[in-house]
Amino acid sequence: MASGGKVGVVIFFSISAWFFLDKEQTIKSNLKRVWIMERELLFWSLTLMAFYLMLDRACIDAKLMIKSIAPLSMSLWWYATAYAIFLALLPFLSKGLKALGRKYHLALAITVLIIRGLTSFIPGSLGGYPSINSSLTGVFGFIYLFIIISTYKWYMTPFTLKNIGVLLGTGIGLSLLFEFAPFRIRFKLRHYQRLEASHGHDRIRHLSAV
């Protein structure tokens, strides 16, 4: 039930996962992807560190400098680190899901949807935001999404435009509900607190008059 940037993360990862399912994943090819990511991230982290050292030294400390030297392994950017771990696990995950077959794959998808989906409506639960923040934005969240996406692509009939519209409308509606409901509740609590305070002052004035 997290909105905003979390939705963007899910969309961005889902696009990658969709194309991963089109071809067989090998250990060698995926480790190569991780190595390429390491070099790209190292270039950008060192470039940014040099930029801040020259223009705004106060924004960077020794801990951040150390992370900038090994950005992937030290999780300088959480998405890149989680994605790299997912890539390393992907050959085994893909083959394992294929080996399950349609029946058990669908059962697995339903199970994780219940665990991570329905429980997200219960604040503070296993699936409730923000208690799952670390897993939602980590490698376990990516594995969860991959299970769902592979189920759809391998075994389900493609959604129609009507299905997509209903799902999008439901998702946006629930997101708005969860975004604005807390504000509404806090507004009412403040209103009642002001009324109580006002009544308290009235009682004090009444007693003073007596």
Summary of the structure (lengths in Angstrom):
residues: 210
radius of gyration: 24.4
end to end distance: 54.9
largest distance: 88.2
contacts: 527
relative contact order: 0.10
helix: 80%
strand: 0%
